[in-house]
């Protein structure tokens, strides 16, 4: 069984501040296409408890047991190319579960080996987020930490609210596993590049 390589494809944004519009990941689009913004209803922006109606808060992965059953340490995941084919297929099943999607969300149904924009994003997400970041308390970060069973989880129509949500979740709640400071530039670079997913989709 072939499964799609989908990883935290929306976690690509860790920025805040009106001068820095986020590239908050829109989630995977069908293979070979670019995803656009999605809306899920009105957003009320930041409130007393933080941004609301933008997306659920980032949380520790609930899939640690699934990964452990595959002989993987959720806190020290290998690169995808180091996984044997059979284990990689099992890992990809966790992607579809975490994002509530199917193999074709990333794969070209006519050629599963072909590179697609979403496969390229997925690989970057794996290295940047699954392998590179963790929750502040050390809890593992995985696809479900942000997606929670949905391909697209950010209501992006309120730019100010999205920036505040990203700052509260992608910056304040996460840390780099290499011990270096974690900030917007860790994903968006310096000089700041707001549309990082656009670049990641390119061959």
KAZI-V878759 format. One record per residue. N is the residue number from 1. SS is DSSP state (~ for helix, > for strand, _ for the rest). PHI is phi as a letter, one per 30 degrees, with the letter a starting at -180 (none if undefined). PSI is psi in whole degrees, -180 to 180 (NA if undefined). Layout:
n: <N N>
ss: <SS SS>
phi: <PHI PHI>
psi: <PSI PSI>
//
This chain:
n: <1 2 3 4 5 6 7 8 9 10 11 12 13 14 15 16 17 18 19 20 21 22 23 24 25 26 27 28 29 30 31 32 33 34 35 36 37 38 39 40 41 42 43 44 45 46 47 48 49 50 51 52 53 54 55 56 57 58 59 60 61 62 63 64 65 66 67 68 69 70 71 72 73 74 75 76 77 78 79 80 81 82 83 84 85 86 87 88 89 90 91 92 93 94 95 96 97 98 99 100 101 102 103 104 105 106 107 108 109 110 111 112 113 114 115 116 117 118 119 120 121 122 123 124 125 126 127 128 129 130 131 132 133 134 135 136 137 138 139 140 141 142 143 144 145 146 147 148 149 150 151 152 153 154 155 156 157 158 159 160 161 162 163 164 165 166 167 168 169 170 171 172 173 174 175 176 177 178 179 180 181 182 183 184 185 186 187 188 189 190 191 192 193 194 195 196 197 198 199 200 201 202 203>
ss: <_ _ _ _ _ _ _ _ _ _ _ _ _ _ _ _ _ _ _ _ _ _ _ _ _ _ _ _ _ _ _ _ _ _ _ _ _ _ _ _ _ _ _ _ > > > _ _ > > > _ _ _ _ _ _ _ _ _ _ _ ~ ~ ~ ~ ~ ~ _ _ _ _ _ _ _ _ _ _ ~ ~ ~ _ _ ~ ~ ~ ~ ~ ~ ~ ~ ~ ~ ~ ~ ~ ~ ~ _ _ _ ~ ~ ~ _ _ > _ _ > _ _ _ _ _ ~ ~ ~ ~ ~ ~ ~ ~ ~ ~ ~ ~ ~ ~ _ _ > > > _ _ _ _ > _ _ ~ ~ ~ ~ ~ _ _ _ _ _ _ _ _ _ _ _ ~ ~ ~ ~ ~ ~ ~ ~ ~ ~ ~ ~ ~ _ _ > > > _ _ _ _ _ _ _ _ ~ ~ ~ ~ _ _ _ _ _ _ _ ~ ~ ~ ~ ~ ~ _ _>
phi: <none c b d d b b f d c d d l b b b j d d b d d c e d d i d c e e i b c d c d b b b k d c c i d b e c j e b i c a d d d b e d c c e d d d d d c i c c e c b d d d e d c d d e d d d d d d d d d d d d d c i b b e d d c d d d d a d d d d b e d d d d e d d d e d d c d c c b b d e d j d d c b e d e c d h i b d c b c d c d c e d d d e d d d d d c d c d c c b d d d i d e c a e d e c c i b d d c d c d d e d d d d d>
psi: <133 137 159 149 91 128 152 47 -4 -8 8 79 124 64 160 164 137 -24 -6 87 136 160 37 126 130 -6 165 142 171 152 135 4 168 135 151 -179 155 151 148 18 176 146 134 0 -169 141 -168 -34 8 -177 138 156 14 -50 160 155 149 138 163 145 139 8 16 -40 -39 -43 -39 -36 -20 5 22 144 112 -21 -6 70 144 170 152 -35 -7 -8 133 151 -45 -40 -37 -42 -38 -39 -40 -27 -33 -29 -48 -36 -45 -29 -3 40 -169 175 -38 -4 -27 -38 146 117 -19 -14 93 -19 -15 145 138 161 -42 -29 -38 -41 -43 -43 -40 -39 -40 -48 -42 -43 -56 -44 -29 -21 163 167 158 -32 5 -5 144 145 131 178 -45 -17 -35 -45 -39 38 7 137 -46 122 -9 129 108 7 -17 95 -43 -43 -39 -44 -43 -39 -44 -41 -41 -29 -51 -21 -62 -31 -9 161 157 140 -20 2 -5 160 142 123 -179 -41 -20 -30 -41 -10 174 109 153 129 105 -33 61 -33 -31 -45 -38 -27 -22 149 NA>
//
